[in-house]
Amino acid sequence: MYRTNHIQSAFVLLLMLFLSACSPDVPTVTPSQASDLLARKQAVMIDVREQAEWDEQHIDGAIFIPLSQVENRMSELTQYKNSPIIMQCRSGKRSNVVAGKLLNAGFTKVYNLDG
C-alpha cells in the first residue's frame, strides 16, 4: 500500500510539473511583501508542500494543502477567489503549478512567493 501511494504521489508530481509548462505567468511577491500583506491580513498563504515538510517548519497562519491533495480540496479555496493568495513551497515549482491552476480556475489575485 505504501508503495502504491508513493507511486501515485510521484505520478501526480510529474504530471503537475509537466502541466506547469502550460500554466499562465504567475506574478511573484518577495518575502518582505508577503510578510507585510499577511501581517495586515490582506492576503492568505497556501502551503502546498507535503506533510513531512510542513511538520518540519511552516509559516504561522498558512493554509496547508499538499500538492497531492489540491484537486480534491479546491472547493476550500473558493472563498478566496477575489482575495490575494500567496502560494508557497520549498523551491517555488509546486506552488507555481497550483497558482497557475487557480488562475485558470478564475482566481484573480494569485502570487507565488519568491525566494
OpenMM code with the backbone's topology and positions (N, CA, C; nanometers):
from openmm import Vec3, app, unit

residues = "MET TYR ARG THR ASN HIS ILE GLN SER ALA PHE VAL LEU LEU LEU MET LEU PHE LEU SER ALA CYS SER PRO ASP VAL PRO THR VAL THR PRO SER GLN ALA SER ASP LEU LEU ALA ARG LYS GLN ALA VAL MET ILE ASP VAL ARG GLU GLN ALA GLU TRP ASP GLU GLN HIS ILE ASP GLY ALA ILE PHE ILE PRO LEU SER GLN VAL GLU ASN ARG MET SER GLU LEU THR GLN TYR LYS ASN SER PRO ILE ILE MET GLN CYS ARG SER GLY LYS ARG SER ASN VAL VAL ALA GLY LYS LEU LEU ASN ALA GLY PHE THR LYS VAL TYR ASN LEU ASP GLY".split()
positions = [
    Vec3(0.0820, -0.1187, 0.0000),
    Vec3(0.0000, 0.0000, 0.0000),
    Vec3(0.0868, 0.1256, 0.0000),
    Vec3(0.1923, 0.1269, 0.0835),
    Vec3(0.2811, 0.2421, 0.0876),
    Vec3(0.3423, 0.2670, -0.0493),
    Vec3(0.3847, 0.1592, -0.1162),
    Vec3(0.4475, 0.1717, -0.2471),
    Vec3(0.3491, 0.2298, -0.3483),
    Vec3(0.2244, 0.1861, -0.3448),
    Vec3(0.1221, 0.2377, -0.4357),
    Vec3(0.1001, 0.3866, -0.4121),
    Vec3(0.0877, 0.4285, -0.2867),
    Vec3(0.0696, 0.5710, -0.2561),
    Vec3(0.1899, 0.6519, -0.2996),
    Vec3(0.3086, 0.5967, -0.2805),
    Vec3(0.4312, 0.6652, -0.3201),
    Vec3(0.4358, 0.6828, -0.4718),
    Vec3(0.4004, 0.5787, -0.5447),
    Vec3(0.3986, 0.5845, -0.6909),
    Vec3(0.2933, 0.6836, -0.7378),
    Vec3(0.1758, 0.6826, -0.6749),
    Vec3(0.0710, 0.7775, -0.7129),
    Vec3(0.1155, 0.9205, -0.6870),
    Vec3(0.1777, 0.9466, -0.5740),
    Vec3(0.2263, 1.0808, -0.5424),
    Vec3(0.3316, 1.1255, -0.6425),
    Vec3(0.4214, 1.0352, -0.6789),
    Vec3(0.5244, 1.0681, -0.7770),
    Vec3(0.4612, 1.0983, -0.9129),
    Vec3(0.3614, 1.0201, -0.9501),
    Vec3(0.2930, 1.0434, -1.0776),
    Vec3(0.2236, 1.1795, -1.0780),
    Vec3(0.1546, 1.2132, -0.9688),
    Vec3(0.0860, 1.3418, -0.9583),
    Vec3(0.1869, 1.4556, -0.9695),
    Vec3(0.2995, 1.4428, -0.9009),
    Vec3(0.4020, 1.5467, -0.9055),
    Vec3(0.4567, 1.5631, -1.0467),
    Vec3(0.4863, 1.4531, -1.1138),
    Vec3(0.5360, 1.4615, -1.2515),
    Vec3(0.4328, 1.5233, -1.3450),
    Vec3(0.3086, 1.4852, -1.3280),
    Vec3(0.2021, 1.5422, -1.4106),
    Vec3(0.1898, 1.6920, -1.3878),
    Vec3(0.1952, 1.7329, -1.2609),
    Vec3(0.1834, 1.8751, -1.2298),
    Vec3(0.3022, 1.9537, -1.2853),
    Vec3(0.4214, 1.8975, -1.2770),
    Vec3(0.5380, 1.9656, -1.3327),
    Vec3(0.5270, 1.9777, -1.4839),
    Vec3(0.4757, 1.8742, -1.5495),
    Vec3(0.4530, 1.8793, -1.6933),
    Vec3(0.3526, 1.9884, -1.7279),
    Vec3(0.2448, 1.9948, -1.6499),
    Vec3(0.1409, 2.0937, -1.6765),
    Vec3(0.1867, 2.2359, -1.6462),
    Vec3(0.2906, 2.2509, -1.5660),
    Vec3(0.3372, 2.3851, -1.5327),
    Vec3(0.3850, 2.4593, -1.6564),
    Vec3(0.4299, 2.3859, -1.7569),
    Vec3(0.4707, 2.4497, -1.8812),
    Vec3(0.3513, 2.5152, -1.9505),
    Vec3(0.2305, 2.4702, -1.9182),
    Vec3(0.1087, 2.5244, -1.9777),
    Vec3(0.0426, 2.6293, -1.8881),
    Vec3(0.1016, 2.6540, -1.7723),
    Vec3(0.0419, 2.7472, -1.6770),
    Vec3(0.0632, 2.8908, -1.7214),
    Vec3(-0.0306, 2.9786, -1.6876),
    Vec3(-0.0111, 3.1197, -1.7187),
    Vec3(0.1012, 3.1757, -1.6322),
    Vec3(0.1547, 3.2928, -1.6726),
    Vec3(0.2576, 3.3568, -1.5920),
    Vec3(0.1994, 3.3959, -1.4575),
    Vec3(0.2676, 3.3583, -1.3529),
    Vec3(0.2225, 3.3866, -1.2173),
    Vec3(0.3125, 3.4952, -1.1595),
    Vec3(0.2552, 3.6073, -1.1180),
    Vec3(0.3386, 3.7109, -1.0572),
    Vec3(0.3946, 3.6638, -0.9232),
    Vec3(0.5057, 3.7221, -0.8819),
    Vec3(0.5673, 3.6844, -0.7557),
    Vec3(0.5619, 3.8000, -0.6567),
    Vec3(0.5753, 3.7651, -0.5296),
    Vec3(0.5922, 3.8639, -0.4236),
    Vec3(0.7168, 3.8246, -0.3453),
    Vec3(0.7857, 3.9232, -0.2936),
    Vec3(0.9040, 3.8959, -0.2131),
    Vec3(0.8601, 3.8513, -0.0741),
    Vec3(0.9492, 3.7880, 0.0002),
    Vec3(0.9147, 3.7529, 0.1384),
    Vec3(0.8732, 3.8751, 0.2202),
    Vec3(0.9366, 3.9886, 0.1978),
    Vec3(0.9013, 4.1112, 0.2701),
    Vec3(0.7595, 4.1570, 0.2357),
    Vec3(0.7264, 4.1558, 0.1070),
    Vec3(0.5916, 4.1942, 0.0648),
    Vec3(0.4885, 4.0972, 0.1220),
    Vec3(0.5194, 3.9681, 0.1168),
    Vec3(0.4272, 3.8672, 0.1692),
    Vec3(0.4062, 3.8873, 0.3183),
    Vec3(0.5134, 3.9093, 0.3904),
    Vec3(0.5048, 3.9305, 0.5351),
    Vec3(0.4162, 4.0500, 0.5675),
    Vec3(0.4319, 4.1575, 0.4928),
    Vec3(0.3511, 4.2778, 0.5138),
    Vec3(0.2032, 4.2507, 0.4862),
    Vec3(0.1739, 4.1846, 0.3750),
    Vec3(0.0342, 4.1534, 0.3400),
    Vec3(-0.0297, 4.0617, 0.4436),
    Vec3(0.0458, 3.9623, 0.4896),
    Vec3(-0.0073, 3.8686, 0.5884),
    Vec3(-0.0273, 3.9365, 0.7234),
    Vec3(0.0656, 4.0221, 0.7620),
    Vec3(0.0544, 4.0916, 0.8906),
    Vec3(-0.0680, 4.1827, 0.8933),
    Vec3(-0.1002, 4.2420, 0.7790),
    Vec3(-0.2169, 4.3304, 0.7707),
    Vec3(-0.3436, 4.2533, 0.7337),
    Vec3(-0.3326, 4.1209, 0.7300),
    Vec3(-0.4451, 4.0323, 0.6956),
    Vec3(-0.5084, 4.0697, 0.5613),
    Vec3(-0.4219, 4.1073, 0.4671),
    Vec3(-0.4691, 4.1421, 0.3336),
    Vec3(-0.4451, 4.0309, 0.2318),
    Vec3(-0.3985, 3.9162, 0.2791),
    Vec3(-0.3743, 3.8021, 0.1905),
    Vec3(-0.3783, 3.6744, 0.2738),
    Vec3(-0.3954, 3.5626, 0.2045),
    Vec3(-0.3830, 3.4315, 0.2681),
    Vec3(-0.2661, 3.3598, 0.2015),
    Vec3(-0.2028, 3.2724, 0.2769),
    Vec3(-0.0920, 3.1944, 0.2223),
    Vec3(-0.1336, 3.0483, 0.2168),
    Vec3(-0.1063, 2.9862, 0.1027),
    Vec3(-0.1338, 2.8444, 0.0836),
    Vec3(0.0006, 2.7729, 0.0689),
    Vec3(0.0259, 2.6774, 0.1546),
    Vec3(0.1486, 2.5985, 0.1533),
    Vec3(0.1169, 2.4650, 0.0883),
    Vec3(0.1817, 2.4351, -0.0242),
    Vec3(0.1495, 2.3136, -0.0996),
    Vec3(0.2567, 2.2053, -0.0856),
    Vec3(0.3416, 2.2184, 0.0152),
    Vec3(0.4421, 2.1152, 0.0398),
    Vec3(0.3749, 1.9910, 0.0972),
    Vec3(0.4512, 1.8864, 0.1146),
    Vec3(0.3970, 1.7626, 0.1696),
    Vec3(0.4077, 1.7623, 0.3218),
    Vec3(0.3428, 1.6672, 0.3855),
    Vec3(0.3282, 1.6636, 0.5305),
    Vec3(0.4609, 1.6733, 0.6059),
    Vec3(0.5612, 1.5968, 0.5665),
    Vec3(0.6892, 1.5977, 0.6380),
    Vec3(0.7537, 1.7360, 0.6340),
    Vec3(0.7420, 1.8057, 0.5207),
    Vec3(0.7979, 1.9409, 0.5097),
    Vec3(0.7222, 2.0374, 0.6011),
    Vec3(0.5901, 2.0255, 0.6020),
    Vec3(0.5054, 2.1089, 0.6873),
    Vec3(0.5389, 2.0855, 0.8350),
    Vec3(0.5517, 1.9582, 0.8724),
    Vec3(0.5807, 1.9236, 1.0108),
    Vec3(0.7153, 1.9797, 1.0559),
    Vec3(0.8105, 1.9844, 0.9644),
    Vec3(0.9444, 2.0342, 0.9980),
    Vec3(0.9418, 2.1838, 1.0289),
    Vec3(0.8692, 2.2592, 0.9465),
    Vec3(0.8606, 2.4043, 0.9659),
    Vec3(0.7540, 2.4599, 0.8717),
    Vec3(0.6816, 2.5601, 0.9182),
    Vec3(0.5846, 2.6260, 0.8313),
    Vec3(0.5574, 2.7677, 0.8818),
    Vec3(0.4971, 2.8463, 0.7976),
    Vec3(0.4641, 2.9845, 0.8301),
    Vec3(0.3323, 2.9855, 0.9076),
    Vec3(0.3333, 3.0493, 1.0234),
    Vec3(0.2119, 3.0588, 1.1049),
    Vec3(0.0999, 3.1234, 1.0245),
    Vec3(-0.0160, 3.0623, 1.0311),
    Vec3(-0.1328, 3.1155, 0.9623),
    Vec3(-0.1502, 3.0647, 0.8208),
    Vec3(-0.0504, 2.9951, 0.7678),
    Vec3(-0.0620, 2.9413, 0.6318),
    Vec3(-0.1656, 2.8289, 0.6304),
    Vec3(-0.2305, 2.8136, 0.5171),
    Vec3(-0.3259, 2.7052, 0.4967),
    Vec3(-0.2487, 2.5910, 0.4302),
    Vec3(-0.2564, 2.4739, 0.4886),
    Vec3(-0.1807, 2.3586, 0.4408),
    Vec3(-0.2666, 2.2728, 0.3489),
    Vec3(-0.2326, 2.2744, 0.2201),
    Vec3(-0.2983, 2.1871, 0.1219),
    Vec3(-0.1875, 2.1292, 0.0338),
    Vec3(-0.1418, 2.0085, 0.0641),
    Vec3(-0.0342, 1.9488, -0.0152),
    Vec3(-0.0708, 1.9392, -0.1635),
    Vec3(0.0287, 1.9521, -0.2477),
    Vec3(0.0079, 1.9437, -0.3919),
    Vec3(-0.0737, 1.8209, -0.4289),
    Vec3(-0.0458, 1.7096, -0.3654),
    Vec3(-0.1159, 1.5850, -0.3978),
    Vec3(-0.2644, 1.5885, -0.3616),
    Vec3(-0.3077, 1.6890, -0.2843),
    Vec3(-0.4474, 1.6983, -0.2429),
    Vec3(-0.5220, 1.8167, -0.3041),
    Vec3(-0.4531, 1.8974, -0.3812),
    Vec3(-0.5132, 2.0212, -0.4333),
    Vec3(-0.6409, 1.9951, -0.5121),
    Vec3(-0.6370, 1.8989, -0.6029),
    Vec3(-0.7545, 1.8718, -0.6865),
    Vec3(-0.8782, 1.8425, -0.6021),
    Vec3(-0.8615, 1.7632, -0.4977),
    Vec3(-0.9749, 1.7236, -0.4139),
    Vec3(-1.0178, 1.8323, -0.3158),
    Vec3(-0.9348, 1.9338, -0.2955),
    Vec3(-0.9659, 2.0347, -0.1938),
    Vec3(-0.9847, 2.1753, -0.2514),
    Vec3(-1.0002, 2.1860, -0.3831),
    Vec3(-1.0170, 2.3174, -0.4471),
    Vec3(-1.1363, 2.3939, -0.3909),
    Vec3(-1.2417, 2.3243, -0.3536),
    Vec3(-1.3611, 2.3922, -0.3035),
    Vec3(-1.3318, 2.4713, -0.1760),
    Vec3(-1.2303, 2.4299, -0.0996),
    Vec3(-1.1930, 2.5024, 0.0219),
    Vec3(-1.1378, 2.6411, -0.0084),
    Vec3(-1.0921, 2.6612, -0.1315),
    Vec3(-1.0285, 2.7878, -0.1672),
    Vec3(-1.1220, 2.8876, -0.2337),
    Vec3(-1.2429, 2.8449, -0.2693),
    Vec3(-1.3328, 2.9348, -0.3431),
    Vec3(-1.3649, 3.0628, -0.2662),
    Vec3(-1.3624, 3.0575, -0.1345),
    Vec3(-1.3901, 3.1782, -0.0564),
    Vec3(-1.2831, 3.2863, -0.0774),
    Vec3(-1.1678, 3.2470, -0.1324),
    Vec3(-1.0588, 3.3413, -0.1562),
    Vec3(-1.0462, 3.3796, -0.3038),
    Vec3(-1.1475, 3.3507, -0.3829),
    Vec3(-1.1396, 3.3684, -0.5278),
    Vec3(-1.1012, 3.5107, -0.5693),
    Vec3(-1.1439, 3.6118, -0.4940),
    Vec3(-1.1117, 3.7503, -0.5282),
    Vec3(-1.0200, 3.8163, -0.4254),
    Vec3(-0.9552, 3.7350, -0.3434),
    Vec3(-0.8619, 3.7855, -0.2425),
    Vec3(-0.7193, 3.7520, -0.2846),
    Vec3(-0.6224, 3.8289, -0.2387),
    Vec3(-0.4832, 3.7938, -0.2676),
    Vec3(-0.4463, 3.6604, -0.2025),
    Vec3(-0.3896, 3.5725, -0.2817),
    Vec3(-0.3443, 3.4417, -0.2352),
    Vec3(-0.1958, 3.4313, -0.2675),
    Vec3(-0.1168, 3.3992, -0.1664),
    Vec3(0.0263, 3.3803, -0.1853),
    Vec3(0.0541, 3.2308, -0.1750),
    Vec3(0.1091, 3.1745, -0.2813),
    Vec3(0.1403, 3.0324, -0.2863),
    Vec3(0.2830, 3.0113, -0.2390),
    Vec3(0.3054, 2.8996, -0.1654),
    Vec3(0.4369, 2.8746, -0.1096),
    Vec3(0.4704, 2.7264, -0.1117),
    Vec3(0.5948, 2.6951, -0.1447),
    Vec3(0.6502, 2.5605, -0.1313),
    Vec3(0.8001, 2.5759, -0.1073),
    Vec3(0.8755, 2.4714, -0.1226),
    Vec3(1.0196, 2.4787, -0.0953),
    Vec3(1.0955, 2.5536, -0.2038),
    Vec3(1.0736, 2.5188, -0.3291),
    Vec3(1.1520, 2.5777, -0.4381),
    Vec3(1.0730, 2.6739, -0.5261),
    Vec3(0.9410, 2.6712, -0.5159),
    Vec3(0.8577, 2.7563, -0.5998),
    Vec3(0.7955, 2.6845, -0.7174),
    Vec3(0.8381, 2.5641, -0.7461),
    Vec3(0.7843, 2.4908, -0.8611),
    Vec3(0.6435, 2.4387, -0.8353),
    Vec3(0.6253, 2.3717, -0.7232),
    Vec3(0.4919, 2.3174, -0.6918),
    Vec3(0.3913, 2.4302, -0.6715),
    Vec3(0.4328, 2.5341, -0.6007),
    Vec3(0.3409, 2.6454, -0.5766),
    Vec3(0.3059, 2.7160, -0.7070),
    Vec3(0.3996, 2.7220, -0.8006),
    Vec3(0.3717, 2.7835, -0.9305),
    Vec3(0.2691, 2.7021, -1.0080),
    Vec3(0.2789, 2.5705, -0.9997),
    Vec3(0.1823, 2.4828, -1.0673),
    Vec3(0.0424, 2.5088, -1.0129),
    Vec3(0.0298, 2.5101, -0.8806),
    Vec3(-0.1013, 2.5309, -0.8191),
    Vec3(-0.1512, 2.6728, -0.8460),
    Vec3(-0.0621, 2.7705, -0.8432),
    Vec3(-0.1021, 2.9089, -0.8727),
    Vec3(-0.1594, 2.9188, -1.0136),
    Vec3(-0.0958, 2.8526, -1.1086),
    Vec3(-0.1478, 2.8515, -1.2456),
    Vec3(-0.2845, 2.7881, -1.2541),
    Vec3(-0.3049, 2.6807, -1.1785),
    Vec3(-0.4356, 2.6145, -1.1764),
    Vec3(-0.5417, 2.7087, -1.1204),
    Vec3(-0.5062, 2.7827, -1.0154),
    Vec3(-0.6022, 2.8769, -0.9566),
    Vec3(-0.6350, 2.9888, -1.0551),
    Vec3(-0.5342, 3.0420, -1.1214),
    Vec3(-0.5593, 3.1470, -1.2204),
    Vec3(-0.6483, 3.0945, -1.3329),
    Vec3(-0.6208, 2.9736, -1.3786),
    Vec3(-0.7042, 2.9139, -1.4844),
    Vec3(-0.8464, 2.8886, -1.4372),
    Vec3(-0.8652, 2.8731, -1.3056),
    Vec3(-0.9983, 2.8481, -1.2484),
    Vec3(-1.0719, 2.9780, -1.2159),
    Vec3(-1.0108, 3.0931, -1.2493),
    Vec3(-1.0797, 3.2199, -1.2303),
    Vec3(-1.0408, 3.2981, -1.1059),
    Vec3(-0.9433, 3.2483, -1.0302),
    Vec3(-0.8948, 3.3260, -0.9160),
    Vec3(-0.8213, 3.4476, -0.9718),
    Vec3(-0.8383, 3.5617, -0.9066),
    Vec3(-0.7915, 3.6856, -0.9685),
    Vec3(-0.6615, 3.7434, -0.9152),
    Vec3(-0.6228, 3.7079, -0.7933),
    Vec3(-0.5043, 3.7699, -0.7314),
    Vec3(-0.4155, 3.6623, -0.6695),
    Vec3(-0.3485, 3.5876, -0.7552),
    Vec3(-0.2660, 3.4769, -0.7090),
    Vec3(-0.1188, 3.5115, -0.7338),
    Vec3(-0.0375, 3.4901, -0.6320),
    Vec3(0.1045, 3.5227, -0.6376),
    Vec3(0.1860, 3.4032, -0.5886),
    Vec3(0.3068, 3.3934, -0.6386),
    Vec3(0.3988, 3.2897, -0.5926),
    Vec3(0.5044, 3.3574, -0.5062),
    Vec3(0.5344, 3.2988, -0.3907),
    Vec3(0.6354, 3.3544, -0.3008),
    Vec3(0.7732, 3.3347, -0.3640),
    Vec3(0.8461, 3.4425, -0.3774),
    Vec3(0.9797, 3.4416, -0.4359),
    Vec3(1.0819, 3.4118, -0.3280),
    Vec3(1.1849, 3.3398, -0.3654),
    Vec3(1.2969, 3.3190, -0.2732),
    Vec3(1.2809, 3.2025, -0.1797),
] * unit.nanometer
topology = app.Topology()
chain = topology.addChain("A")
for resn in residues:
    res = topology.addResidue(resn, chain)
    for name in ("N", "CA", "C"):
        topology.addAtom(name, app.Element.getBySymbol(name[0]), res)
